[in-house]
């Protein structure tokens, strides 16, 4: 009985000391991205978020430009980010701060594009 108690205690301690996965910190979002006239949005199908305009957003836009058929074309993307409440008076209620770009989907042939 004492052996089982020690094993149980060790298993409990090991389970409690595991660190959370990185993916839990910054969730992944899939949606259609558009940057036009100093405004960026991500339409996930269930929610529409504003996108914080920063270096990561500009990097995503540069990756999307060659895939666009016209300036209003939305490109399917997989990004990781943090959802924040929008403190500005204008725009969407919530915005996403992109932390990393996972991949894009070419709308012409549905191929997955991974950035370097």
C-alpha positions in Angstrom: 0.0 0.0 0.0 2.9 2.3 0.9 4.4 1.8 -2.6 1.2 2.9 -4.3 1.0 6.0 -2.1 4.5 7.0 -3.1 3.8 6.4 -6.8 0.6 8.4 -6.6 2.4 11.2 -4.9 5.2 11.3 -7.5 2.7 11.2 -10.3 0.7 14.1 -8.7 3.8 16.2 -8.3 5.0 15.5 -11.9 1.6 16.5 -13.2 1.5 19.7 -11.2 5.0 20.8 -12.3 4.4 20.6 -16.1 4.6 23.9 -17.9 1.7 25.0 -20.1 2.1 24.5 -23.9 3.2 27.6 -25.9 0.1 27.2 -28.1 -2.1 27.9 -25.0 -0.4 31.3 -24.5 -1.1 32.6 -28.1 -4.0 30.8 -29.7 -4.1 30.2 -33.4 -6.7 32.0 -35.6 -7.8 31.1 -39.1 -9.5 33.7 -41.1 -9.5 36.0 -44.2 -7.1 38.9 -43.8 -7.4 42.3 -45.6 -5.3 45.4 -45.2 -6.6 48.4 -47.0 -6.4 52.2 -46.5 -4.8 52.1 -43.0 -7.2 49.5 -41.6 -6.7 45.8 -41.2 -9.3 43.1 -40.4 -9.4 39.3 -39.8 -12.7 37.6 -40.6 -12.8 34.2 -38.9 -16.3 33.3 -40.1 -17.7 33.7 -36.6 -16.0 36.9 -35.5 -14.5 39.9 -37.3 -11.5 41.5 -35.5 -9.5 44.6 -36.2 -5.8 43.9 -36.5 -3.3 46.0 -34.7 -1.1 47.7 -37.3 2.5 46.9 -36.4 5.5 45.2 -37.9 3.9 41.7 -37.8 0.8 43.0 -39.6 2.9 44.6 -42.3 4.9 41.4 -42.7 1.6 39.5 -43.2 0.4 42.1 -45.7 3.6 41.8 -47.7 3.2 38.0 -47.9 -0.4 38.4 -49.0 0.2 41.0 -51.8 1.5 38.5 -54.5 -1.6 36.3 -53.9 -4.2 39.1 -54.3 -6.2 39.3 -57.5 -7.3 42.9 -56.6 -6.9 45.3 -53.7 -10.1 44.1 -52.0 -9.2 40.4 -52.1 -9.1 38.7 -48.7 -6.4 36.1 -48.2 -7.0 33.0 -45.9 -4.3 33.0 -43.2 -3.3 31.1 -40.1 -1.8 33.4 -37.4 -1.2 33.3 -33.7 -2.1 36.3 -31.7 -3.6 37.9 -28.6 -7.2 39.3 -28.6 -7.4 42.7 -26.8 -10.2 45.2 -26.3 -10.0 48.1 -28.6 -9.3 51.3 -26.6 -9.7 53.6 -29.6 -12.9 55.4 -30.2 -13.2 54.0 -33.8 -12.9 50.5 -35.2 -13.9 47.0 -34.1 -14.7 46.2 -30.4 -11.8 43.7 -30.3 -8.4 43.7 -32.0 -5.8 41.0 -32.6 -2.2 41.6 -32.0 -0.4 39.2 -34.3 2.5 37.4 -32.6 3.4 35.1 -35.4 2.4 34.1 -38.9 2.0 30.4 -39.4 0.9 30.1 -43.0 -1.3 31.5 -45.9 -3.6 29.7 -48.3 -3.3 30.7 -52.0 -6.9 31.4 -53.1 -6.1 30.4 -56.7 -5.0 26.8 -56.1 -5.6 26.2 -52.3 -1.9 25.5 -51.7 -0.4 26.2 -48.3 2.4 28.8 -48.1 4.7 28.8 -45.1 6.7 32.0 -44.5 10.5 31.7 -43.9 
